[in-house]
Amino acid sequence: MNVNKSVQKVAVIGCGSIGASWAALFAAYGISTQVYDPNPAAEALLATIVEEAVAVLAQLGHFPSSNPLESDLKITTSRITFTTDLATALVGADFVQENGPESLSIKAELLSKLDQLLDPSIPILTSTSGLLCSSMQSSLSKHPERFAVGHPFNPPHLIPLVEIVGGSRTSPETLQSAKAFYSTLGRKPVILRHEIPGHIANRLQSALMQEIIYMVGEGLATVDDIETAMQFGPGLRWGVMGPSVLMHLGGGPGGVSSYTEKFLAALLTWNSANGMALDKKSAAKWVSQTIEAVGNQSRLELARRRDAGIVNTLKWRKNLEAGS
């Protein structure tokens, strides 16, 4: 499947599990993919992850059904080349996905080389999960405007979310072109309005992990209990729709406004680490944007969509537990 017309060749810089997964995704979408890693042993990891990714994408119906899995793998693999030479990996690249170690000093050296070697029109996106875009941007002395964060969730070939974050010198065009490109790969990109450590999803996970550690430490519940609570409670619903729309449903006929009046203030005080008083201005903004997200969907429509997703998940779990 080749749905992207503007990006024909991608350079994947750094071939750990994230870089290899990106490479598999790019190649599966018909893009010529040049992978660089200074360690020759990374090529074996790349081959393993590509094979696994093709099998998963085939289950999702990505490839033509008439092709056997072996053919899908052969076609995908044929679009990938591996090299230990950085300059070779960048030849002809229309887009760069950098996946080096989460070290500011290592990234600074790598990004500086990329900035020197690449044409100014080529976007450079980094997969960093924790470093701020602006903290790395100074390494690009020539064209910092073409640099931004393009943070996936592991594994990138399976999880659709990509968080795009610009730094103080990133151009709006870089953000929009990255969003357009990721969208052609079946991803669900979001652009943050401002950079912040951890971006969106990891910050949400951070809040949850603080509460888990607190509960375990205080002997309120075991890890196994918490796993069960999440898998068969909020986790079932969060796979179908996000927490704000779910709370809109939880507010009854009055929706999110009613939820805010009845429950929100108490909910915000329960968290052990970050209990907070209700900020009415922020709450009003949340209510307004939740209503905007819901749009014209009726409460009944939303409830039916939620329930259908939960039913499908529970059926899958039942089959899984039965050993199917």
QUIUR-V984606 format. One record per pair of residues at least 6 apart in sequence whose ideal C-beta (glycine too) atoms are under 6 Angstrom apart, sorted by the first residue. I is the first residue (numbers start at 1). J is the second residue. Records with the same first field share a line. If there is no record, write none. Layout:
# QUIUR-V984606
I: J ; J
This chain:
# QUIUR-V984606
1: 29
2: 30
3: 184
4: 184
7: 94 ; 95 ; 181
8: 94
9: 32 ; 92 ; 93 ; 94
10: 26 ; 31 ; 33 ; 95
11: 34 ; 89 ; 90 ; 93 ; 96
12: 19 ; 22 ; 23 ; 35 ; 97
13: 36 ; 98
14: 99 ; 100
15: 35 ; 37 ; 42 ; 46
18: 99 ; 127
19: 99
20: 45 ; 46 ; 49
21: 49 ; 155 ; 156 ; 157
22: 97 ; 156
23: 33 ; 35 ; 80
24: 49 ; 50 ; 53 ; 157
25: 156 ; 157 ; 185
26: 33
27: 33 ; 76 ; 79 ; 80
28: 57 ; 76
29: 185
32: 79
33: 79 ; 80
34: 81 ; 89
35: 82
36: 83 ; 86 ; 89
38: 84
40: 84
43: 82
53: 157
54: 72 ; 73 ; 76
56: 158
58: 69 ; 72
63: 72
83: 89
87: 117
90: 117 ; 118
95: 123
96: 124
97: 125
98: 126
99: 127
100: 106 ; 107 ; 110
102: 130
107: 136
108: 139
111: 136 ; 139 ; 140
112: 139
114: 124
115: 140 ; 142
120: 143
123: 146 ; 174 ; 177 ; 178
124: 146 ; 147
125: 148 ; 150 ; 178
126: 149
127: 151
128: 149
129: 151 ; 202
132: 195
133: 149 ; 165 ; 167 ; 195
134: 167 ; 168
137: 144 ; 147 ; 167 ; 169
140: 147
144: 169
145: 169 ; 171
146: 174
148: 166 ; 170 ; 174 ; 175
149: 165
150: 162 ; 164 ; 178
151: 163 ; 199
152: 162
153: 159 ; 161
160: 187 ; 188
161: 188
162: 182 ; 187 ; 189
163: 190 ; 199 ; 200
164: 175 ; 178 ; 179 ; 189 ; 191
165: 192 ; 195
166: 175
175: 191
179: 189
182: 189
210: 273
211: 272
212: 226
214: 272
215: 221
236: 310 ; 313
237: 246
240: 306 ; 309
244: 290
247: 259
248: 255 ; 256 ; 290 ; 294
249: 302
250: 259
251: 258 ; 259
252: 258
256: 287 ; 290
257: 287
260: 283 ; 287
265: 278
268: 276 ; 278
269: 275
